[in-house]
Amino acid sequence: QVQLVESGGGLVQPGGSLTLSCAASGSMFSIEAMGWYRQAPGKERELVATITSGGRTNSADSVKGRFTISRDNAKNTVYLQMNSLKPEDTAVYYCYGHVNIGSSWRRYWGQGTQVTVSS
């Protein structure tokens, strides 16, 4: 069984910063892509940023220049450094990992962590 556990969410003022972490554990051979999605109240889940095992990244236009995704392959952990936060960044943030479990590849999700940007 593979688990992804997120941490680092919370309440922050506009213009502030937060760093989210997501650690994968369990029975797996490798993890290819990892990344973050978010879902605001009343809205669909949207892609925030992704990173491959080789370090290639992709991010939504709405967060370019403010959010940075990175990962530590040795620790099976992905990070999301969020700067210059805006109220519209308020959402539940979910991490995912595209995991090789031996017999197949599967996408696993974390439980979500709340980020609230408010004064």
Residue frames as qw, qx, qy, qz and C-alpha x, y, z in Angstrom:
[[0.000, 0.889, 0.458, 0.000, 0.00, 0.00, 0.00],
 [0.418, 0.252, 0.007, 0.873, 1.28, 3.46, -0.93],
 [0.202, -0.842, -0.442, 0.234, 0.53, 6.54, 1.15],
 [0.331, 0.460, 0.021, 0.824, 1.11, 10.22, 0.46],
 [0.393, -0.714, -0.467, 0.342, 1.08, 12.48, 3.50],
 [0.251, 0.697, 0.092, 0.666, 0.97, 16.26, 3.14],
 [0.465, -0.630, -0.361, 0.507, 1.99, 18.90, 5.63],
 [0.366, -0.076, 0.088, 0.923, 2.56, 22.64, 5.81],
 [0.060, -0.638, -0.509, -0.575, -0.84, 24.15, 5.16],
 [0.295, -0.468, -0.516, 0.654, -2.34, 26.89, 7.27],
 [0.091, 0.934, 0.344, -0.027, -3.50, 30.48, 7.47],
 [0.526, -0.138, 0.132, 0.829, -1.33, 33.21, 5.98],
 [0.144, 0.774, 0.181, -0.590, -1.81, 36.87, 5.16],
 [0.664, 0.725, 0.153, 0.098, -1.84, 38.11, 1.57],
 [0.272, 0.862, -0.397, 0.160, 1.70, 38.51, 0.33],
 [0.566, -0.566, 0.583, -0.137, 2.97, 35.84, 2.70],
 [0.454, 0.423, -0.765, -0.172, 4.63, 32.50, 2.06],
 [0.830, -0.240, 0.412, -0.289, 4.03, 28.85, 2.85],
 [0.253, 0.429, -0.837, -0.226, 5.83, 25.65, 1.97],
 [0.905, -0.051, 0.124, -0.404, 3.88, 22.43, 1.47],
 [0.023, -0.438, 0.895, 0.079, 5.51, 19.00, 1.71],
 [0.904, 0.068, 0.009, -0.422, 4.26, 15.62, 0.59],
 [0.131, -0.487, 0.864, 0.008, 6.05, 12.40, 1.47],
 [0.849, 0.121, -0.331, -0.394, 5.30, 9.09, -0.22],
 [0.247, -0.420, 0.847, -0.213, 5.84, 5.80, 1.56],
 [0.856, 0.110, 0.344, -0.370, 4.96, 2.14, 1.18],
 [0.695, -0.039, 0.660, 0.284, 5.58, -0.64, -1.27],
 [0.529, 0.826, 0.061, -0.186, 6.71, 0.91, -4.55],
 [0.822, 0.106, 0.206, 0.520, 9.50, 0.59, -7.09],
 [0.325, 0.007, 0.134, 0.936, 9.67, 4.17, -8.30],
 [0.165, 0.783, 0.445, -0.401, 7.75, 7.39, -8.64],
 [0.444, 0.393, 0.379, 0.710, 7.66, 9.21, -11.94],
 [0.034, -0.561, -0.120, -0.818, 5.65, 12.43, -11.84],
 [0.286, -0.509, -0.644, 0.495, 4.68, 14.10, -8.59],
 [0.057, 0.357, 0.201, 0.910, 2.74, 17.28, -8.18],
 [0.052, 0.328, 0.582, -0.742, 0.03, 19.38, -6.68],
 [0.112, -0.533, -0.603, -0.583, -3.59, 20.13, -7.48],
 [0.038, 0.124, 0.504, -0.854, -5.92, 22.42, -5.58],
 [0.159, -0.540, -0.739, -0.370, -9.64, 22.77, -5.15],
 [0.089, -0.073, 0.276, -0.954, -11.37, 25.92, -3.96],
 [0.322, 0.365, 0.736, -0.471, -14.94, 25.88, -2.62],
 [0.547, 0.654, 0.314, -0.417, -17.43, 25.55, -5.45],
 [0.377, 0.731, -0.456, -0.339, -14.71, 25.03, -8.06],
 [0.973, 0.179, -0.144, 0.013, -13.22, 22.07, -9.85],
 [0.727, -0.497, 0.279, 0.383, -9.86, 20.64, -8.89],
 [0.516, 0.846, -0.133, 0.025, -7.13, 22.32, -10.92],
 [0.853, 0.104, -0.129, 0.494, -3.50, 21.58, -11.63],
 [0.276, -0.938, 0.103, 0.184, -0.99, 23.73, -9.75],
 [0.158, 0.768, -0.610, -0.111, 2.40, 22.25, -10.62],
 [0.998, -0.009, 0.066, -0.008, 4.10, 18.99, -11.55],
 [0.026, -0.768, 0.633, 0.092, 7.65, 17.68, -11.58],
 [0.918, 0.204, -0.329, -0.082, 9.12, 14.54, -13.16],
 [0.872, -0.413, 0.058, 0.259, 11.74, 12.32, -11.58],
 [0.680, 0.245, 0.109, 0.682, 14.26, 14.04, -13.83],
 [0.263, -0.451, -0.218, 0.824, 13.31, 17.47, -12.54],
 [0.018, 0.270, 0.479, 0.835, 11.26, 18.77, -15.45],
 [0.067, 0.409, 0.615, -0.671, 8.53, 21.07, -14.14],
 [0.063, -0.445, -0.564, -0.693, 5.25, 22.47, -15.31],
 [0.057, -0.375, -0.603, 0.702, 2.94, 24.92, -13.56],
 [0.170, 0.783, 0.595, 0.058, -0.31, 26.77, -14.04],
 [0.294, 0.565, 0.104, 0.764, -0.10, 30.28, -15.44],
 [0.403, -0.820, -0.181, -0.363, -1.83, 31.61, -12.32],
 [0.738, -0.652, 0.077, 0.155, 1.10, 30.58, -10.11],
 [0.765, 0.356, -0.008, 0.537, 4.07, 31.10, -12.42],
 [0.243, 0.601, -0.215, 0.730, 6.69, 33.32, -10.83],
 [0.474, -0.586, 0.257, -0.604, 5.18, 32.82, -7.36],
 [0.900, -0.261, 0.294, -0.186, 5.16, 29.05, -6.70],
 [0.295, 0.598, -0.740, -0.092, 8.11, 26.71, -7.06],
 [0.968, -0.135, 0.047, -0.205, 7.86, 22.93, -7.13],
 [0.203, 0.620, -0.753, 0.088, 10.80, 20.73, -6.20],
 [0.950, -0.203, -0.099, -0.215, 11.42, 17.18, -5.05],
 [0.202, -0.605, 0.764, -0.093, 13.87, 15.01, -3.20],
 [0.780, 0.167, -0.513, -0.318, 13.90, 11.64, -4.97],
 [0.353, 0.211, -0.835, 0.366, 15.86, 9.99, -2.16],
 [0.168, 0.082, 0.667, -0.721, 13.09, 10.91, 0.28],
 [0.001, 0.447, 0.832, 0.328, 10.19, 10.40, -2.16],
 [0.091, -0.694, -0.452, 0.553, 9.07, 13.90, -1.21],
 [0.271, 0.549, 0.376, 0.695, 7.71, 16.78, -3.25],
 [0.211, -0.485, -0.351, 0.772, 7.59, 20.39, -2.08],
 [0.191, 0.743, 0.430, 0.476, 5.62, 23.45, -3.10],
 [0.313, -0.309, -0.225, 0.869, 7.13, 26.77, -2.12],
 [0.088, 0.774, 0.549, 0.303, 4.39, 29.39, -2.34],
 [0.303, -0.250, -0.147, 0.908, 5.31, 33.07, -2.27],
 [0.175, 0.060, -0.152, -0.971, 3.31, 36.26, -2.76],
 [0.025, 0.360, 0.932, -0.019, 0.15, 34.43, -1.81],
 [0.275, -0.145, -0.201, -0.929, -3.20, 35.89, -2.83],
 [0.569, 0.026, 0.515, -0.641, -6.70, 35.30, -1.43],
 [0.807, 0.337, -0.185, -0.448, -7.55, 33.43, -4.64],
 [0.388, 0.385, -0.833, 0.086, -4.90, 30.84, -3.74],
 [0.494, -0.196, 0.621, -0.576, -7.17, 29.73, -0.89],
 [0.805, 0.154, -0.425, -0.384, -7.99, 26.06, -1.47],
 [0.846, -0.332, 0.416, -0.020, -7.40, 22.53, -0.34],
 [0.317, 0.692, -0.616, -0.205, -4.10, 21.42, -1.87],
 [0.957, -0.058, 0.268, -0.099, -3.67, 17.78, -2.86],
 [0.024, -0.624, 0.720, 0.303, -0.43, 16.11, -3.81],
 [0.951, 0.209, 0.096, -0.205, -0.18, 13.11, -6.08],
 [0.234, -0.559, 0.746, 0.277, 2.40, 10.63, -7.21],
 [0.835, 0.362, -0.257, -0.324, 2.48, 8.47, -10.35],
 [0.465, -0.544, 0.684, -0.139, 3.84, 5.29, -8.78],
 [0.635, 0.283, -0.692, -0.196, 5.26, 2.06, -10.16],
 [0.685, -0.403, 0.440, -0.418, 3.99, -0.65, -7.82],
 [0.385, -0.282, 0.867, 0.143, 5.54, -3.46, -9.83],
 [0.421, 0.359, 0.824, 0.124, 2.58, -4.81, -11.72],
 [0.228, 0.767, 0.465, 0.378, 1.41, -1.44, -12.97],
 [0.181, 0.142, -0.154, 0.961, 1.55, 2.31, -12.63],
 [0.226, -0.726, -0.648, -0.044, -1.03, 3.99, -10.45],
 [0.040, 0.554, -0.108, 0.825, -1.77, 7.52, -9.32],
 [0.474, -0.486, -0.645, 0.350, -2.01, 7.99, -5.58],
 [0.068, -0.750, -0.109, -0.649, -3.33, 11.06, -3.78],
 [0.200, 0.044, -0.625, 0.753, -2.70, 12.68, -0.44],
 [0.113, -0.592, -0.764, 0.231, -5.52, 13.56, 1.93],
 [0.096, 0.791, 0.276, 0.537, -5.31, 17.28, 1.23],
 [0.429, -0.360, -0.362, 0.745, -4.10, 20.24, 3.26],
 [0.076, 0.907, 0.411, 0.037, -5.97, 23.53, 3.67],
 [0.407, -0.014, 0.017, 0.913, -4.32, 26.77, 2.62],
 [0.018, -0.876, -0.481, 0.010, -6.16, 29.94, 3.58],
 [0.392, 0.126, 0.026, 0.911, -4.92, 33.37, 2.48],
 [0.215, -0.819, -0.450, -0.284, -6.72, 36.09, 4.39],
 [0.180, 0.402, -0.349, 0.827, -6.05, 39.23, 6.38]]
